Amino acid sequence: MRTSQRVCDVAARKLCNSCGACFAACDHDAIRFRETVGGYLFPEINEQLCTFCQRCYAVCPGVNFGRTLASRMPEDPFTGPLPTAWVGRATDEGIYRNSQSGGVVTALLDHLHRTGAVRASVVAIMMPGNPPRGDVLLALDQKDLMVSQKSKYTPIPILKAIREIRKVDGNVAVVGLPCHIHGLLNLVDLFPELRKKLRFRIGLICDRIMTTAAIDFLIGKTAGKRSCELVFRDKTRPSYPGNVTVATDLGRVSVRDARDRIDIKDFFTPARCRICFDKMNIFSDVTVGDPHGIDGIDRINGESLVLVRSRVGRMLIESAMEAKAVILQRTDVDRAHAGQLLDKKRRQWESFAVAWLKISDVNPWYFDKMLRGGSSDRREERLLRSAMMLDEFKSRQSLLRYYERKLSLLRFRNRIHPRRVARLFKSGARV
């Protein structure tokens, strides 16, 4: 099979992470990303430009873990190397107010820029538009960094920026989800010169993302024909962790309850996210996320959980604290892991992995290393098949209409007694 066909097969089987590693590995500009009907962001290969060199497939973390990742797989892949745990916030009030939680990621990057430790940082941004979409930015100063604040629960191939990184005169920091960090380390195997340049890996805790269709669902008819901005979690409305806000270029702001975002997660979760074990970003130097389960944090304005995983990470945190870029206090690692519901996520991963084996004959590299039996039920299989079928709709509008009805039915079922629902369906009543 030609390499281009293998990469396209990865996408067709919904194993693509949309991380951008394949784009970065291609020196012939043969790869572009295309948004599908279901909201996936998948690579397309121009076979007129492709030389079938196999680089794109080799670096794809959706199926392959290279030498570095394979050698660093810990005994417990769900917790990773035993970190030190901290909780706190940025000291810069502008960064803190503009953040999703504690603003620690932006504060650390700003500190690295100010001290000259890095020349640039690779970050994700949400570009305004109709509809808005995620993108990658090579940030050079605090203004760029603040544009990148808040999570983007949507596929963004940030590793496309590796091409620009290779031209940067100086060190670079990268902020990414686990799949981005996986792809990054695969690229380091391919381009060893990147090892010294990519000095800092700041990872984000990730339960899962949603396809771009979720953005369109949340915007609905709010923006009309206007360009708009979407914030998945705006802690100023009314407080941390915040509601969903949609703001048009005319200044009109619409606020949707956070429940809307939470209730649609199962509708738009990519299939590949279901079988990812690395929720805690174990291959990063520093991992940052929400401090679930931690006592004594600011529940109104938000704070961040910080897990330090490497010598480089420890030096970064110590330097940032000494410079008063962040205010952090030590917290218990076991409590931090418990707050992230890791035991539950272990069970969920195993169930989804077993369900995946029933519907696919291509698996990620780590299945053979991690999967030790287990079982799944109909729910896991149903959710996986639903994710695989997102691209079967005729149009984005038909997909959105279907899930609008499904959300209404879900909420209706939750409001009334299950026996009453059963009687309604048995009688043929329209719901």
C-alpha positions in Angstrom: 0.0 0.0 0.0 1.3 3.5 -0.9 2.2 5.6 2.1 -0.4 8.3 1.1 -3.0 5.6 1.1 -2.0 4.4 4.5 -2.3 7.9 6.0 -5.7 8.4 4.3 -6.7 5.1 5.7 -5.8 6.3 9.2 -8.1 9.2 8.7 -10.9 7.0 7.2 -10.7 4.7 10.2 -11.0 7.7 12.5 -7.6 7.1 14.1 -6.2 10.5 13.1 -5.6 12.9 16.1 -5.6 16.0 13.9 -2.3 16.9 15.6 -0.5 18.1 12.5 2.6 15.9 12.7 2.1 14.5 9.2 2.0 18.1 7.8 5.2 19.0 9.6 7.0 15.8 8.4 6.2 16.5 4.7 8.9 18.5 3.0 7.0 18.5 -0.3 3.9 20.5 0.9 1.7 17.6 -0.2 -0.6 17.6 2.9 -3.6 19.9 3.7 -6.3 19.5 6.3 -9.9 19.3 5.4 -13.0 19.6 7.7 -15.4 16.8 7.2 -19.2 16.9 7.4 -19.0 15.5 11.0 -16.5 18.1 12.1 -13.3 16.0 11.9 -10.2 17.8 10.7 -8.3 15.2 8.6 -5.3 15.3 6.2 -5.7 15.1 2.5 -2.7 14.2 0.3 -1.9 15.6 -3.1 -0.4 12.6 -4.8 1.0 14.8 -7.5 3.4 16.2 -4.9 3.7 13.2 -2.7 7.0 11.2 -3.1 5.8 8.3 -0.9 8.6 8.8 1.5 6.6 7.3 4.5 7.5 10.1 6.8 3.9 11.2 7.4 2.8 7.7 8.4 5.9 7.1 10.6 5.2 10.2 12.7 1.5 9.7 13.1 0.8 9.2 16.8 -2.7 8.0 16.0 -1.2 4.6 15.2 2.6 4.8 15.9 4.7 5.5 18.9 8.3 6.1 17.8 11.6 5.4 19.7 11.3 8.2 22.2 7.6 7.5 23.1 8.1 3.8 23.3 11.2 4.1 25.5 9.4 6.5 27.9 6.2 4.5 28.4 5.9 4.3 32.2 4.8 1.4 34.3 1.5 3.2 34.9 0.6 5.1 31.7 -2.4 6.8 33.3 -0.4 8.7 36.0 3.0 8.8 34.3 6.2 9.4 36.2 5.3 10.4 39.7 5.2 14.2 39.6 5.2 16.9 42.2 1.9 18.7 42.4 1.1 22.4 42.9 -1.9 24.6 42.7 -2.1 28.3 42.2 -2.4 31.2 39.7 -0.6 33.8 37.7 0.4 37.0 39.5 -0.1 39.3 36.5 -3.7 40.5 37.0 -4.3 40.9 33.3 -3.2 37.4 32.5 -5.2 36.0 35.5 -8.5 37.9 34.6 -8.3 36.8 31.0 -7.6 33.2 31.8 -9.9 30.1 31.9 -8.7 29.1 35.3 -5.5 30.2 37.0 -3.6 31.6 34.0 -0.5 29.5 34.9 0.3 28.4 31.3 0.4 31.9 30.0 2.3 33.1 33.0 5.0 30.4 32.5 5.3 31.2 28.8 5.5 35.0 29.5 8.2 34.3 32.0 10.2 32.3 29.5 9.9 35.1 26.9 10.9 37.8 29.4 13.9 35.9 30.6 15.0 35.1 27.0 14.7 31.3 27.7 12.6 31.0 24.5 12.2 33.0 21.4 8.7 31.8 20.5 5.9 29.6 21.8 3.6 27.4 19.9 0.0 27.9 21.1 -3.6 27.3 20.0 -6.0 30.2 19.3 -9.6 30.5 18.4 -10.0 32.6 15.3 -13.2 34.8 15.0 -15.3 34.1 12.0 -18.6 32.7 10.7 -18.1 30.2 12.1 -15.0 30.6 14.4 -12.3 27.9 14.2 -9.2 26.9 16.0 -5.8 27.6 14.6 -2.1 27.6 15.6 0.0 30.7 16.5 3.7 31.1 16.9 3.6 33.6 19.8 6.4 36.1 20.1 5.2 38.3 23.0 2.7 38.7 25.8 0.0 40.1 23.5 0.2 36.9 21.4 0.1 34.8 24.5 -3.0 36.4 25.8 -4.9 35.9 22.5 -4.3 32.1 23.1 -5.8 31.9 26.5 -8.7 29.6 27.4 -9.2 26.0 26.2 -10.2 25.2 22.6 -12.2 22.0 22.8 -11.8 21.4 19.1 -9.2 19.7 16.7 -6.3 22.0 16.0 -3.2 20.7 14.1 -0.8 22.8 16.1 2.2 20.8 14.9 1.9 22.4 11.6 4.0 25.2 13.2 7.0 22.8 13.4 8.0 24.1 9.9 8.2 27.6 11.2 10.0 26.4 14.4 12.8 25.0 12.4 13.5 28.5 11.0 13.4 30.2 14.4 16.7 31.5 15.7 16.4 30.4 19.4 14.6 28.0 21.7 10.9 27.3 21.5 8.2 26.2 24.0 5.2 24.1 22.9 1.8 23.9 24.6 -0.4 21.0 23.5 -2.8 18.3 24.3 -1.5 14.8 24.8 -1.8 13.9 21.1 0.2 17.0 20.2 3.0 16.0 22.6 2.9 12.4 21.2 3.2 13.8 17.6 5.9 16.2 18.7 8.1 13.5 20.2 7.6 11.4 17.0 8.8 14.4 15.0 11.9 14.7 17.2 12.8 11.2 16.2 12.5 12.2 12.6 14.3 15.6 13.0 16.9 15.1 15.8 17.9 18.8 15.6 14.6 19.7 17.1 15.6 18.1 20.4 17.7 21.1 21.5 15.4 23.7 20.1 12.2 22.5 21.7 13.2 23.2 25.2 9.9 23.2 27.0 6.8 21.0 26.6 3.8 22.3 28.6 1.0 19.8 28.4 -2.7 20.3 29.1 -4.9 17.8 30.9 -7.4 16.5 28.4 -10.5 14.4 28.9 -11.4 14.8 25.2 -12.2 17.4 22.6 -15.2 17.7 20.3 -15.4 18.0 16.5 -15.9 21.4 15.0 -19.5 20.5 14.6 -19.9 21.3 18.3 -18.8 24.9 17.6 -21.6 25.2 15.1 -24.1 23.6 17.4 -23.3 26.0 20.3 -23.4 29.1 18.1 -26.7 28.0 16.5 -28.5 31.0 15.1 -27.0 33.5 17.6 -24.5 35.1 15.2 -26.6 35.0 12.1 -24.4 36.1 9.2 -22.1 38.0 11.5 -18.5 37.1 12.4 -18.4 35.9 16.0 -16.1 34.7 18.8 -16.8 31.6 20.9 -15.5 31.0 24.4 -16.2 27.5 25.7 -15.7 28.6 29.3 -16.0 32.2 30.3 -15.3 32.5 34.0 -16.6 36.0 34.1 -20.1 34.7 33.3 -20.9 34.4 36.1 -17.7 32.8 37.7 -15.3 29.9 37.4 -15.6 27.5 35.6 -18.0 29.6 33.5 -20.6 29.4 30.8 -20.4 29.4 27.0 -20.4 32.8 25.4 -20.8 33.9 21.8 -19.9 37.5 20.9 -20.6 39.0 17.5 -18.5 41.7 15.8 -21.2 44.2 16.7 -20.7 43.6 20.4 -23.7 41.5 21.0 -23.0 38.7 23.6 -25.1 35.6 24.0 -24.6 33.4 27.1 -25.4 29.6 27.0 -25.4 27.5 30.1 -22.3 25.4 30.7 -24.7 22.4 30.7 -25.2 22.9 26.9 -21.5 22.2 26.4 -21.4 19.3 28.8 -24.6 17.7 27.4 -23.3 17.5 23.8 -19.9 16.1 24.6 -20.9 12.5 23.9 -22.5 13.6 20.6 -19.3 15.1 19.1 -16.4 13.3 20.8 -14.0 12.0 18.1 -13.7 8.2 18.1 -9.9 8.5 18.6 -10.3 10.4 21.9 -12.2 7.5 23.3 -9.2 5.2 23.0 -6.6 7.6 24.2 -5.1 6.6 27.6 -3.1 9.7 28.1 -5.5 12.1 29.8 -2.8 13.5 32.1 -0.3 14.4 29.4 2.4 12.2 30.9 5.2 13.0 28.3 5.2 16.7 29.0 7.6 18.6 31.3 4.8 20.4 33.1 1.1 19.4 33.0 -1.6 22.0 33.7 -5.3 21.6 34.2 -8.3 22.3 36.5 -7.7 21.5 40.2 -10.6 19.2 40.6 -10.9 17.7 44.0 -8.4 20.0 45.6 -9.5 21.8 48.8 -9.0 25.5 49.5 -8.8 26.8 45.9 -10.5 29.9 44.6 -13.8 28.6 43.3 -14.9 32.0 42.0 -12.0 33.2 40.0 -10.3 29.9 39.4 -6.8 28.4 39.9 -4.7 25.8 38.1 -3.3 22.4 39.0 0.3 22.0 38.0 2.1 18.7 37.8 5.9 18.8 37.4 7.2 15.8 35.5 10.9 16.4 34.5 14.0 18.2 35.5 13.3 20.9 32.9 9.8 21.3 34.3 11.1 21.6 37.9 13.6 24.3 36.8 10.9 26.2 35.0 8.5 26.2 38.0 11.3 27.2 40.4 12.4 30.0 38.2 8.8 31.3 37.7 8.1 31.2 41.4 11.3 33.0 42.2 10.5 35.7 39.7 7.0 35.9 41.2 5.4 35.1 37.8 3.2 32.6 39.6 2.0 31.9 43.1 1.9 28.1 43.7 1.4 25.9 46.8 2.3 22.2 47.1 -0.6 19.8 47.1 -0.9 16.1 47.4 -0.3 14.1 44.2 -2.7 11.3 45.1 -5.4 13.8 45.8 -4.7 15.5 42.5 -5.0 12.2 40.6 -8.2 11.3 42.5 -9.7 14.6 41.6 -9.1 13.8 37.9 -11.0 10.6 38.3 -8.2 8.5 37.0 -9.6 5.2 38.4 -12.8 5.8 36.4 -10.8 6.8 33.3 -8.8 3.6 33.5 -12.0 1.6 33.4 -13.5 3.7 30.6 -10.4 3.4 28.5 -10.3 -0.4 28.8 -14.0 -0.6 28.0 -13.6 1.6 24.9 -10.5 -0.2 23.8 -12.3 -3.6 24.0 -15.2 -2.1 22.1 -12.8 -0.7 19.5 -11.4 -4.2 18.8 -14.9 -5.3 17.9 -15.4 -2.6 15.2 -11.9 -2.0 13.8 -8.9 -4.1 12.7 -6.4 -1.3 13.0 -5.3 -0.3 16.5 -2.9 2.2 18.1 0.6 0.9 18.9 0.0 0.9 22.7 -2.9 -1.5 22.6 -0.6 -4.5 22.6 1.4 -3.0 25.5 -1.6 -2.0 27.7 -4.7 -4.0 27.0 -5.0 -7.1 29.2 -8.5 -8.5 28.6 -11.4 -6.6 29.9 -14.9 -6.2 28.6 -17.2 -3.5 27.1 -21.0 -3.0 27.1 -23.3 -1.7 24.5 -22.9 1.9 25.6 -19.2 2.0 24.6 -19.8 0.3 21.3 -22.8 2.6 20.6 -20.7 5.8 21.4 -17.9 4.6 19.2 -20.1 3.7 16.3 -21.9 7.0 16.7 -18.6 8.9 16.4 -17.6 6.8 13.4 -20.9 7.7 11.7 -20.7 11.5 12.1 -19.5 11.8 8.5 -22.4 9.8 7.1 -24.8 12.8 7.3 -25.6 14.5 4.0 -24.7 17.9 5.3 -23.6 19.8 8.5 -27.1 21.2 8.8 -28.7 17.8 8.8 -26.3 16.6 11.4 -27.0 19.6 13.6 -30.8 19.2 13.3 -30.4 15.5 14.3 -28.5 16.3 17.4 -30.8 19.2 18.4 -33.6 16.7 18.4 -31.5 14.2 20.3 -30.6 16.7 22.9 -34.2 17.7 23.4 -35.1 14.1 23.8 -32.3 13.5 26.3 -33.4 16.4 28.4 -37.0 15.3 28.2 -36.1 11.9 29.4 -34.2 13.3 32.3 -37.1 15.5 33.4 -39.8 12.9 33.8 -40.1 9.5 35.3 -38.6 6.6 33.2 -41.9 4.7 33.4 -43.7 7.6 32.0 -41.3 7.8 29.1 -41.8 4.1 28.5 -45.6 4.5 28.4 -45.3 7.5 26.0 -43.1 5.5 23.5 -45.3 2.4 23.8 -48.4 4.5 23.0 -46.7 6.0 20.0 -46.8 9.5 21.3 -44.5 12.0 19.5 -41.7 13.2 21.7 
